[in-house]
């Protein structure tokens, strides 16, 4: 009896808020052509709209509806390697990108 009430009953306040937040997330995602991830979407909602929510909730809602931000370049501390070894070698960074480390002037 509890399950039938759950499935056929009205949407809870939390469910309504999540639907509302999902709509806001879709608007922000479309306003900035798919570039923002959950952290920036949350910041936009908080700063511009005054909506208080956790970054985890935004991440979960975005994942449920299939919204993802663009993956950024996996930046590494390349200057430390160049400073220590002073080499002009290149190595493969994140996502198969080649990062060239230049020799320090001195």
C-alpha positions in Angstrom: 0.0 0.0 0.0 2.9 2.4 0.7 4.4 1.8 -2.8 1.2 2.5 -4.6 0.7 5.7 -2.6 4.3 6.7 -3.4 3.9 6.1 -7.2 0.4 7.5 -7.6 0.5 10.3 -5.1 1.3 13.9 -5.7 4.9 15.0 -6.2 6.6 15.9 -2.9 8.0 19.4 -2.2 11.5 18.0 -2.7 10.5 16.5 -6.1 9.0 19.8 -7.2 12.1 21.7 -6.1 14.3 19.3 -8.1 12.2 19.7 -11.2 12.4 23.5 -10.8 16.2 23.3 -10.4 16.5 21.0 -13.4 14.7 23.6 -15.5 17.0 26.3 -14.3 20.1 24.2 -15.0 18.8 23.6 -18.5 18.4 27.3 -19.1 21.9 28.1 -17.9 23.3 25.2 -19.9 21.6 26.5 -23.1 22.6 30.2 -22.3 26.3 29.2 -22.4 26.5 26.7 -25.2 27.1 23.6 -23.2 30.5 24.7 -21.8 29.6 25.0 -18.1 30.0 22.0 -15.7 28.2 21.6 -12.3 30.5 23.9 -10.4 30.0 26.9 -12.7 26.3 26.2 -13.1 26.0 26.2 -9.3 27.9 29.5 -9.1 25.7 31.1 -11.7 22.5 29.9 -9.9 23.9 31.2 -6.6 25.2 34.6 -7.7 22.7 35.5 -10.4 19.5 33.9 -9.0 20.1 33.6 -5.3 19.4 29.9 -5.4 21.0 28.0 -2.5 21.9 24.4 -3.4 24.8 22.0 -2.9 27.2 21.3 -5.7 26.4 17.6 -5.3 22.7 18.1 -6.0 23.5 20.1 -9.1 25.8 17.4 -10.2 23.2 14.6 -9.6 20.5 16.6 -11.5 22.7 17.3 -14.4 23.8 13.7 -14.7 20.2 12.4 -14.5 19.1 14.5 -17.5 22.4 14.0 -19.4 23.9 17.5 -19.2 27.6 17.6 -19.1 30.1 20.5 -19.3 33.1 20.4 -21.6 36.2 18.7 -20.1 39.0 21.2 -19.6 42.7 20.6 -20.3 44.2 18.5 -17.6 46.8 21.1 -16.5 49.9 19.8 -14.7 52.8 21.6 -13.1 55.0 21.6 -16.2 57.1 24.5 -15.0 58.5 22.5 -12.1 59.7 19.7 -14.4 61.3 22.3 -16.8 62.9 24.1 -13.9 64.4 21.0 -12.3 65.6 19.2 -15.4 65.9 22.1 -17.8 64.9 19.8 -20.7 63.0 20.5 -23.9 61.4 17.1 -23.8 57.7 16.7 -24.5 55.4 14.3 -22.7 51.8 13.2 -23.1 49.4 15.0 -20.7 45.8 14.3 -20.0 43.5 13.2 -22.8 46.5 12.4 -25.1 47.6 16.0 -25.5 51.3 16.6 -26.0 52.7 19.2 -23.6 56.1 20.7 -24.5 58.2 21.9 -21.6 60.6 24.7 -22.6 64.1 25.4 -21.2 64.3 28.2 -18.7 66.3 31.3 -19.6 69.1 32.1 -17.3 
